[in-house]
Amino acid sequence: MMDAVAPASDARPDLAAIAADASGERAVGRPSVYVYEAPVRICHWVNAFSIIVLMVTGYLIGTPLPTVAGEASDNFVMGYIRFAHFAAGQVLAVFFLTRILWAFVGNHHSRQIFYIPFHRKQFWKEVLHEIRWYAFLEREPKMHVGHNPLAQTAMFTGFTLFVAFMIVTGFALYSEGQGIDSWQHKLFGWVFAIWPNSQDVHTWHHLGMWALVVFVMVHIYTAIREDIMSRQSIISSMISGERQFRD
Amino acid sequence: MGAATETFYSVIRRQGITRRCFHKFCSLTATSLGLGPLAASRIANALETKPRVPVIWMHGLECTCCSESFIRSAHPLVKDAVLSMISLDYDDTIMAAAGHQAEAILEETRAKHKGQYILAVEGNPPLNEGGMFCIDGGKPFVEKLKMMAEDAMAIIAWGACASWGCVQAAKPNPTQATPIDKVITNKPIIKVPGCPPIAEVMTGVVTFITTFGKLPELDRQGRPKMFYSQRIHDKCYRRPHFDAGQFVEEWDDEAARKGYCLYKMGCKGPTTYNACSTVRWNGGVSFPIQSGHGCIGCSEDGFWDKGSFYDRLTNIKQFGIEKNADQIGMVAAGAVGAAVAVHAAVTAVKRLATKREDADHNS
C-alpha cells in the first residue's frame, strides 16, 4: 500500500535535534505530511454540520414536537423545521458535489473515499491487518498517510454511498412538494419507479438516517481512538490538513 | 347496446332536441367561444359525424366499489356520461343483456371497432392456478382480458385493484392477483387508482377521452396528471395546522375537536396522490380528512401492506417482529454505541497493561 509509512525508524534521525524548549529539554521534531487540502477540510466540516442539522430536523419531521397552542397563523414550527431540513439538505448536496469535483483536481488522498481498490491483494491484506488491530490481535498499528484501508472501505460505504443515497431519495421526496414539472422531479423522479408508493421512499430515507447515525458514531470513535492509539494525528489533521507521526 | 355506431347528433335527436335547436346550439357555442364564422358549421359537422367512443367495461377480482362510485358522479351526471358521451356497449354488472347474448357483444365490438374502443377494467386477473380464481362466462378472466385488450385503443385501469392490485394482491396474495399493466404490456394504460376512485375523476377521465379523442397526459406511473399530480397533503385545508405544528395527538383530544392536522394519527395525505382534497366526494360535500379521519392512502401502491392506517412510520416486516424505522434505528445505534463503549474499555485496559509491561521491561 503506497500510503503505508514504514514504522518510524527511518523518519526519526536528526529531526530530534531541531530545537530545545525553555526548560532546556530537547523537543522532538515530528515528520508531518500534508494530506487534507483546504477544500477537503471545508467540505468535511460543512457536511458534518449539515448532517447533524439534517438528522435532528429529519427526526422531528418523522416524529413532530408536541402540538403548539394558538392560531395556526401565529405559528410556523413545522415550517421552520422543514425549511432547516431542506436548506441543510441543499447545502449538503452542493458540498458533496464540490467534494466529488475536488476528487478530480485534488491530491490523491482526496480520491480515497470514492473507490475501493477491490483488485489489489495488498489492500485486502492491510484491511485484514486493520481488522486484527481493532480485534486487539496486533500490538502495533500500521501508519498511513491517508485513510487506512479499513477506514477507506468504511468511508466509501458508510459515507459516500449512504450520503449519495440520502441526497437522491431526499431530492425525490422534495420533488413531491415542488411538483412533477420541477427539475427535482425530472432529475430524481425515477426513485418512484423503484418504489411507486412514496411511503416506502420515506421509510428508506428514514432508515438511511439511522445508518448515518451509526456511521457517525463509529467515525468519531475511531478518529479519537486512532488519534490516541496509532501515534499519528487524526482529529487535528482535519483542521490543519497535516498528518503528524509521533514516533 | 351494441348495434350500429351512434354519433352525438343521433343521441341529441333521440333526446327530443330538434335540428333547429341543434344548429342554434352550435352557433351559440361558436359565438360564445369567439370562433370564426365557419366554426358553427364545423361544430355541427363534428357532432353529426363523430361516432361516440364504444366502451367495454369488464370486471375481474373486485368489489364493484368503482362502479358504485362512478354511478354517483355529479359533474357530469353519470346519466350523461353513460347515455350521451360514450357508447357503453358492455358492462356485465349493469347491462340488460345476459348470458350468450351479452358475451356476443364482446366479439361484435372487437370485430366492428377494432382498435377504436376503450377497454375499461375494474378489478384485476388472478394468475395463480391458470387464472381459475376468477371465472367469467366459463373462462378465466385473464383470458377474456387479454382477448379484449388485443384490439382495444387504450385501457382504463379503474381503481386500486386494476392499477396496483389492492386487497386481493396484499401479502401473501394467494391467488396471485396482478394489476393490469403487468398483464397487458402492449397497450396504453391509464391508471385511475383509488378504492374507489372519486366519481368525478372517473367521469372526468372519460369526458377527456371522448372530447379530445386522445388520452389525457399521464405521469410517470401512468396516472392522469390532472387528477394525480399532487398529494392530498398539498391541497389539504388542514395544511396550515401542519405547518404551524398543530397536531391531533389522540382521537378525542381538544386538537381533534379543533380540526388540527392528522399527521400524527397516521394520515397518509403526505404520501398519497389523489384529488380528494380538491374535488372531494359525494358531489363535493366532504372527504375523509374533513370528516376527522386521516387519509389511508387508498390510491397508493400496496397500501394494505404498509402497516397500520394509524401509524406515521411504516412497519418493516423483514425484521421478524413488526418494527418501524425509528425502532430499528435506535436498536442499531444502541448496539453500536454499546459495542463502541466496550471496545473503548478493552482498549483502555489493554493499553494500561501494555504500558505496565513496557515499564517492567525498562526497569
Boltz contact constraints between the chains, C-beta under 6 A:
constraints:
  - contact:
      token1: [A, 67]
      token2: [B, 246]
      max_distance: 6.0
  - contact:
      token1: [A, 67]
      token2: [B, 247]
      max_distance: 6.0
  - contact:
      token1: [A, 67]
      token2: [B, 255]
      max_distance: 6.0
  - contact:
      token1: [A, 68]
      token2: [B, 245]
      max_distance: 6.0
  - contact:
      token1: [A, 68]
      token2: [B, 246]
      max_distance: 6.0
  - contact:
      token1: [A, 72]
      token2: [B, 240]
      max_distance: 6.0
  - contact:
      token1: [A, 72]
      token2: [B, 241]
      max_distance: 6.0
  - contact:
      token1: [A, 72]
      token2: [B, 244]
      max_distance: 6.0
  - contact:
      token1: [A, 75]
      token2: [B, 244]
      max_distance: 6.0
  - contact:
      token1: [A, 75]
      token2: [B, 245]
      max_distance: 6.0
  - contact:
      token1: [A, 76]
      token2: [B, 243]
      max_distance: 6.0
  - contact:
      token1: [A, 77]
      token2: [B, 245]
      max_distance: 6.0
  - contact:
      token1: [A, 78]
      token2: [B, 242]
      max_distance: 6.0
  - contact:
      token1: [A, 78]
      token2: [B, 243]
      max_distance: 6.0
  - contact:
      token1: [A, 78]
      token2: [B, 245]
      max_distance: 6.0
  - contact:
      token1: [A, 79]
      token2: [B, 243]
      max_distance: 6.0
  - contact:
      token1: [A, 136]
      token2: [B, 350]
      max_distance: 6.0
  - contact:
      token1: [A, 180]
      token2: [B, 219]
      max_distance: 6.0
  - contact:
      token1: [A, 180]
      token2: [B, 229]
      max_distance: 6.0
  - contact:
      token1: [A, 189]
      token2: [B, 220]
      max_distance: 6.0
  - contact:
      token1: [A, 196]
      token2: [B, 221]
      max_distance: 6.0
  - contact:
      token1: [A, 196]
      token2: [B, 301]
      max_distance: 6.0
  - contact:
      token1: [A, 197]
      token2: [B, 300]
      max_distance: 6.0
  - contact:
      token1: [A, 197]
      token2: [B, 301]
      max_distance: 6.0
  - contact:
      token1: [A, 197]
      token2: [B, 302]
      max_distance: 6.0
  - contact:
      token1: [A, 198]
      token2: [B, 271]
      max_distance: 6.0
  - contact:
      token1: [A, 199]
      token2: [B, 271]
      max_distance: 6.0
  - contact:
      token1: [A, 199]
      token2: [B, 306]
      max_distance: 6.0
  - contact:
      token1: [A, 199]
      token2: [B, 314]
      max_distance: 6.0
  - contact:
      token1: [A, 203]
      token2: [B, 314]
      max_distance: 6.0
  - contact:
      token1: [A, 203]
      token2: [B, 325]
      max_distance: 6.0
  - contact:
      token1: [A, 206]
      token2: [B, 325]
      max_distance: 6.0
  - contact:
      token1: [A, 207]
      token2: [B, 325]
      max_distance: 6.0
  - contact:
      token1: [A, 210]
      token2: [B, 329]
      max_distance: 6.0
  - contact:
      token1: [A, 210]
      token2: [B, 332]
      max_distance: 6.0
  - contact:
      token1: [A, 213]
      token2: [B, 333]
      max_distance: 6.0
  - contact:
      token1: [A, 214]
      token2: [B, 332]
      max_distance: 6.0
  - contact:
      token1: [A, 214]
      token2: [B, 333]
      max_distance: 6.0
  - contact:
      token1: [A, 214]
      token2: [B, 336]
      max_distance: 6.0
  - contact:
      token1: [A, 217]
      token2: [B, 336]
      max_distance: 6.0
  - contact:
      token1: [A, 221]
      token2: [B, 340]
      max_distance: 6.0
